[in-house]
Amino acid sequence: MEEYVVEVSGLSFRYDRQNVLEQIDLNIPKGAFLGIIGPNGSGKSTLLKLMLGLLKPQEGEIRLFGTPLSRFKDWSRIGFVSQKANAFNTGYPATVLEVVESGLVKKTGLFRFLGPGARKEAMEAIRSVGMEAYAHQNIGELSGGQQQRVFIARAIVSKPEILMLDEPTVGVDQRHVRSFYEMLEQLNREWGITLILVTHDIGAVSDKVTHVACLNQHLYFHGDIHAFQQLDEEKRSSWYAHDVRLLAHEHG
Ligand SMILES: Nc1ncnc2c1ncn2[C@@H]1O[C@H](COP(=O)(O)OP(=O)(O)OP(=O)(O)O)[C@@H](O)[C@H]1O
């Protein structure tokens, strides 16, 4: 039987009186690279926040590794990268290596000494995002896309089993988006990390993700990428009446 690392069942959420998510059922298999797609305001970020326990649903349940969120404590198994482009100005006094090492602090405890293994683990994470040439450079001197790679290295240095990413290519130069997704694909395949990626742009990731979830308040589709690609274009467009572009350039 397939092992699920995240199980969402009967989930509904509203801010004040605005319904944002309705009756979402979504199981995410271990080792998947899931793309959660949908137009602006369709509830993608809200769903991630619910999975991270930052918001509480009015209805339904989320389980992480089989444990209901209300009892889940093992947050080191989960990494999160948000839209953080341009978060550091050029004067920020920390090197790439130091930023990535700081990702080990939550594992080790704030004032505990980071042992000699820490540097090796940090370098390994930096290499896996293709940033080894910049390890000793100040993070503020890097481009938005390079900084985002460093944030991913910081998120994976503690070896999480799930990595959640909310529109991580915002601020990444268009020319580098493709290699950015290739790097994610490599993390999924080589490190075996389950990736949950929120994105507008299925076109850029349709040859990378293994599964797709189409959200627009309701979950219109969830399945593997092959089943998604076989869906009727007209049907898919009808879920996103206001954002046909999202689907139209998928084959571009
Ligand atoms: N803190 C909040 N309080 C009230 N309403 C909110 C809040 N955050 C989001 N919303 C509303 O909830 C809806 C879903 O927002 P959400 O950010 O989850 O969508 P999204 O699919 O991630 O959108 P985008 O692609 O634009 O980031 C939107 O209508 C938004 O205005």
The ligand as an ORCA input file, in Angstrom:
! r2SCAN-3c Opt
* xyz 0 1
  N      -4.727     36.773      6.418
  C      -5.782     36.841      5.609
  N      -6.941     37.394      6.016
  C      -8.034     37.454      5.226
  N      -8.069     36.953      3.960
  C      -6.956     36.378      3.496
  C      -5.756     36.291      4.281
  N      -4.796     35.664      3.550
  C      -5.372     35.366      2.360
  N      -6.650     35.797      2.329
  C      -7.592     35.615      1.206
  O      -7.786     34.213      1.010
  C      -7.827     33.897     -0.379
  C      -6.767     32.843     -0.689
  O      -5.479     33.406     -0.494
  P      -4.141     32.570     -0.733
  O      -3.001     33.488     -0.412
  O      -4.211     31.289     -0.027
  O      -4.217     32.297     -2.297
  P      -3.105     31.859     -3.315
  O      -3.715     30.843     -4.201
  O      -1.864     31.463     -2.594
  O      -2.865     33.201     -4.130
  P      -1.559     33.794     -4.849
  O      -1.269     32.887     -5.992
  O      -2.026     35.139     -5.300
  O      -0.463     33.859     -3.836
  C      -7.650     35.218     -1.117
  O      -8.907     35.684     -1.495
  C      -7.015     36.127     -0.095
  O      -7.385     37.453     -0.320
*
